[in-house]
Amino acid sequence: MHAARTPTVLKFAFLALCTLALCGCGKRETVAFERAQAGILLVGNSADPATLDPTFATGLTESKILCALFEGLTAADTQTLQVTPAAAKNWEISEDLKTYTFHIDENARWSDGAKLKASDFVFAWRRILSPKLGAEYSSMLFIIKNARAYNAGKLQNAQDLGIRAIDDNTLQVTLEEPTPYFLSMLYHTAFAPLPEHVLKKLNCANARDAAWTLPKNMVSNGPFILEKNLIGDKVLLLRNPLYRDASNVIPNGVAFFPIDNLNTEDRAFEAGQLHITNSVPPQRIDAIKREAPRTLLSKPWLGTYYYLINTRKAPLDNPLLRAALSLAIDRPAIIENFLKGGQSPAYGLVPNGCGGYAGGAYTGFDPAKARALLKEAGYENGKGLPKIRISYNTSEQHRPIAEAVQAMWKKELGIDAELYNLSWPAYLDDRRRGDFEIVRASWIADFDAPENFLSIFESSSGLNHGGFKSAKFDALLAQAARAQNNARRMLLLKEAEETLFESAPLIPLFYYGRVCRVSPLVKNYHVNLLDYQNFKNVGFDVQGGAK
Amino acid sequence: MMRFIISRALQALPVFFIVITAVFFMVRFVPGGPFDKEKPVSKETLAALNSYYGLDKPLGAQYVKFLGNLAHGNLGPSYKYQGRMVGELILEKSAVSAKLGAAALLLALFIGLLCGVMSACLKNRRLAEALDAFSMLGICLPAFVLGPLLIYVFSLKLGWFNAMGLNYPSDIVLPSITLALFYCAWIAKLSKNSMSAELKKDYVRTQRAKGAAESSVRLSALRSALMPVASYLAPAAAGLLTGSFVVESIFQIPGIGRFFISSALDSDYTMIMGCVMLYSALIIVFNILADIALALLNPKIAKEMRSK
């Protein structure tokens, strides 16, 4: 009797397995192959876009999508970041370098067929600067004349802003100071035009209302248009047939998948469901280098990971101690053992090659010098020094880095550090209130210029949570902003960075690297220093890639 | 019975009210705010944002406004997803989680009961032990291990399924197995224990002595044995239908489960409230349903309900 029942159980198991197999059968080719044949790119994006309104977009997640939807006055070569004409076919710059006159391309249209006018830029820039709307990236436009005062509500009349539509095809912009990197800021999404006629029709012009960004309403002027925006699932863009340069757009569409889990994204790539990933789990990099090196792309990225020191609190108010801590860290060891993804050791704040800036090494790995400085600071071999707290937010990356730094300080200087893990909101709150000793920080550039990094430590900066204040540093940055000669500007900025490191209010650890996986089915995908992409030139190699 | 249901629903209302009130105030005392970012906004911008969303008003006024909106079925805008309404997002996402949860629930019930009851009835000790081991494994094996394991075998090695998304009908198989296993194992364990206990009771022995067929004896024992399972199903169903952060993250499922965690991390107050309300409402509803199921299974309880 028992013998008769056992096979019943086995039958059930067999049946379950067959059902499982039947459910999965039928898909011979991978999704990536099928979609490549249809000309649709499948791209991993780290999260859902919080908004698709360029006025309110703040993150890289949004920027990737918006650069494909909207085209600013200029664009950039995705390999070199060289500025190229886009919605503006050309421009003139006044002698004092403060007034730019842009001529809009006559072929430029919105996806509903309406002509792209200079007034669409005026409307968009006034909207982002509107004090009522609280646009997070309004400060990007403060280089424009009177923009800061208008945004703070000190100037009421929008006509006083340095933005003027001379006629439908001519836009004149007046800046506060000569800003040599102005043209390279213009491809940032904060400077994108907006379809004034659509926003006004839907009553979104003066509100944080996203009705106009819904797929059924959205009108854009870039190489792609919005087809779907499904939170948690995907954002699908399709080719814009009315785009001014439509004949040169290669993909028929781009699908962005909001995958926040690095391992999920890597498995999806392995299973043939993605063409391009947003990132790669560090622990997988060695294996991928061995097994599929052709799929791995690793390039420098304009970003710095650093430890910010609270210079107001003893004992870290002592610059000698701060410099000693920095000199005791073996940065290449951290990169080789934990990060592995194209990072490089940081010995300054501004990454190498940022906007043509040649930075120097203001710190390094010199344990003997570090011990000497520590002795000079009055803490020989760490004696008399209380435990130093390193705060960081919960992350697989931050913890091992902090542990490595803790071990290096103990080994080289005899200093004890305690690690303090915080949730994201608590981390931001502690940082803002200055309630920390040393806190993990990072900065990813919005545009290709060293000012982007150095301005973090200006006395008035909202990011200067460590309390560093130097009149000399502020003056050097102000002089650099007024410099009409680029060589002089670079010299002033270099002097500012030197001044900063004399006080050592930060410990730079590494410059970011951008690492991702690209399917052999894809060609012409380039990674650049800003991770700027509009996907219009990314092509497919269905024959070669399938081999 | 109707009176019982109405009275339970009325009892649930104050509980629901207390939960949402407590959460409303608690989230506002947690450090950080919805507009905190690593690249912080200026004071003027922050003031403009707070004023736009009414967060500059006193807490009491905000609470009254929240209740007023709630009475009209309006959960307010999400602070993270600009221009999107929380109610609309929750409806959209919970439908996905509910679909996955329902598949997992059915799977857990079917396999769990089958294993549990078979294990209790089988005379073959080895097989019974094997089934017990399965339920132990299910309880111990976390989803973050099982999910990637299933993907590795059935997606990356055998190529039978996709590794992410919920775009094809077959995409539901691996995530629902991952989600179901834990519940399945508990149901197996509960039903085995209660079935074993029932089968040793006097009324079963009497039925057997009277010569009743073994199948009908077991069926009548099963009816009573299902009671602990029914009680367990209430929180289990609420948990399954509201999605799982881990499973949704492993399989990239666009469900509500991830909002439970991400809304708290983003201090997206309105979304936190929406998620808490959804979960508490489901817990309350499923507890009432479990009580009804118990009454159907046990006439004694039904009688008590009628007398209440």
HADDOCK unambig.tbl for C-alpha pairs under 7 A between the chains (distance, minus, plus):
assign (segid A and resid 2 and name CA) (segid B and resid 124 and name CA) 6.41 0.50 0.50
assign (segid A and resid 21 and name CA) (segid B and resid 160 and name CA) 6.41 0.50 0.50
assign (segid A and resid 23 and name CA) (segid B and resid 170 and name CA) 5.15 0.50 0.50
assign (segid A and resid 24 and name CA) (segid B and resid 160 and name CA) 4.34 0.50 0.50
assign (segid A and resid 24 and name CA) (segid B and resid 161 and name CA) 4.90 0.50 0.50
assign (segid A and resid 24 and name CA) (segid B and resid 170 and name CA) 5.65 0.50 0.50
assign (segid A and resid 25 and name CA) (segid B and resid 160 and name CA) 5.69 0.50 0.50
assign (segid A and resid 50 and name CA) (segid B and resid 80 and name CA) 5.84 0.50 0.50
assign (segid A and resid 50 and name CA) (segid B and resid 81 and name CA) 4.49 0.50 0.50
assign (segid A and resid 50 and name CA) (segid B and resid 82 and name CA) 6.09 0.50 0.50
assign (segid A and resid 51 and name CA) (segid B and resid 81 and name CA) 6.00 0.50 0.50
assign (segid A and resid 51 and name CA) (segid B and resid 82 and name CA) 5.39 0.50 0.50
assign (segid A and resid 131 and name CA) (segid B and resid 48 and name CA) 6.96 0.50 0.50
assign (segid A and resid 132 and name CA) (segid B and resid 48 and name CA) 5.81 0.50 0.50
assign (segid A and resid 133 and name CA) (segid B and resid 48 and name CA) 6.33 0.50 0.50
assign (segid A and resid 133 and name CA) (segid B and resid 49 and name CA) 6.97 0.50 0.50
assign (segid A and resid 134 and name CA) (segid B and resid 45 and name CA) 4.31 0.50 0.50
assign (segid A and resid 134 and name CA) (segid B and resid 46 and name CA) 6.72 0.50 0.50
assign (segid A and resid 134 and name CA) (segid B and resid 48 and name CA) 4.89 0.50 0.50
assign (segid A and resid 134 and name CA) (segid B and resid 49 and name CA) 5.29 0.50 0.50
assign (segid A and resid 135 and name CA) (segid B and resid 45 and name CA) 6.67 0.50 0.50
assign (segid A and resid 136 and name CA) (segid B and resid 41 and name CA) 5.61 0.50 0.50
assign (segid A and resid 136 and name CA) (segid B and resid 45 and name CA) 6.61 0.50 0.50
assign (segid A and resid 152 and name CA) (segid B and resid 44 and name CA) 6.28 0.50 0.50
assign (segid A and resid 208 and name CA) (segid B and resid 83 and name CA) 6.61 0.50 0.50
assign (segid A and resid 209 and name CA) (segid B and resid 83 and name CA) 4.90 0.50 0.50
assign (segid A and resid 210 and name CA) (segid B and resid 82 and name CA) 6.43 0.50 0.50
assign (segid A and resid 210 and name CA) (segid B and resid 83 and name CA) 4.40 0.50 0.50
assign (segid A and resid 211 and name CA) (segid B and resid 83 and name CA) 6.84 0.50 0.50
assign (segid A and resid 231 and name CA) (segid B and resid 254 and name CA) 6.92 0.50 0.50
assign (segid A and resid 232 and name CA) (segid B and resid 254 and name CA) 4.18 0.50 0.50
assign (segid A and resid 233 and name CA) (segid B and resid 254 and name CA) 5.06 0.50 0.50
assign (segid A and resid 259 and name CA) (segid B and resid 252 and name CA) 6.66 0.50 0.50
assign (segid A and resid 261 and name CA) (segid B and resid 249 and name CA) 6.51 0.50 0.50
assign (segid A and resid 264 and name CA) (segid B and resid 250 and name CA) 5.52 0.50 0.50
assign (segid A and resid 264 and name CA) (segid B and resid 251 and name CA) 6.81 0.50 0.50
assign (segid A and resid 267 and name CA) (segid B and resid 163 and name CA) 6.43 0.50 0.50
assign (segid A and resid 268 and name CA) (segid B and resid 163 and name CA) 5.32 0.50 0.50
assign (segid A and resid 268 and name CA) (segid B and resid 164 and name CA) 5.98 0.50 0.50
assign (segid A and resid 270 and name CA) (segid B and resid 156 and name CA) 6.82 0.50 0.50
assign (segid A and resid 271 and name CA) (segid B and resid 155 and name CA) 6.52 0.50 0.50
assign (segid A and resid 271 and name CA) (segid B and resid 156 and name CA) 5.46 0.50 0.50
assign (segid A and resid 271 and name CA) (segid B and resid 162 and name CA) 6.77 0.50 0.50
assign (segid A and resid 271 and name CA) (segid B and resid 163 and name CA) 6.12 0.50 0.50
assign (segid A and resid 424 and name CA) (segid B and resid 265 and name CA) 6.28 0.50 0.50
assign (segid A and resid 425 and name CA) (segid B and resid 31 and name CA) 6.24 0.50 0.50
assign (segid A and resid 425 and name CA) (segid B and resid 32 and name CA) 4.62 0.50 0.50
assign (segid A and resid 425 and name CA) (segid B and resid 33 and name CA) 6.98 0.50 0.50
assign (segid A and resid 425 and name CA) (segid B and resid 265 and name CA) 6.34 0.50 0.50
assign (segid A and resid 425 and name CA) (segid B and resid 266 and name CA) 6.97 0.50 0.50
assign (segid A and resid 426 and name CA) (segid B and resid 31 and name CA) 5.17 0.50 0.50
assign (segid A and resid 426 and name CA) (segid B and resid 32 and name CA) 5.71 0.50 0.50
assign (segid A and resid 428 and name CA) (segid B and resid 32 and name CA) 6.56 0.50 0.50
assign (segid A and resid 428 and name CA) (segid B and resid 36 and name CA) 6.59 0.50 0.50
assign (segid A and resid 428 and name CA) (segid B and resid 37 and name CA) 6.94 0.50 0.50
assign (segid A and resid 428 and name CA) (segid B and resid 38 and name CA) 6.68 0.50 0.50
assign (segid A and resid 429 and name CA) (segid B and resid 31 and name CA) 6.01 0.50 0.50
assign (segid A and resid 429 and name CA) (segid B and resid 32 and name CA) 4.94 0.50 0.50
assign (segid A and resid 462 and name CA) (segid B and resid 40 and name CA) 6.28 0.50 0.50
assign (segid A and resid 462 and name CA) (segid B and resid 42 and name CA) 6.61 0.50 0.50
assign (segid A and resid 463 and name CA) (segid B and resid 39 and name CA) 6.81 0.50 0.50
assign (segid A and resid 463 and name CA) (segid B and resid 40 and name CA) 6.66 0.50 0.50
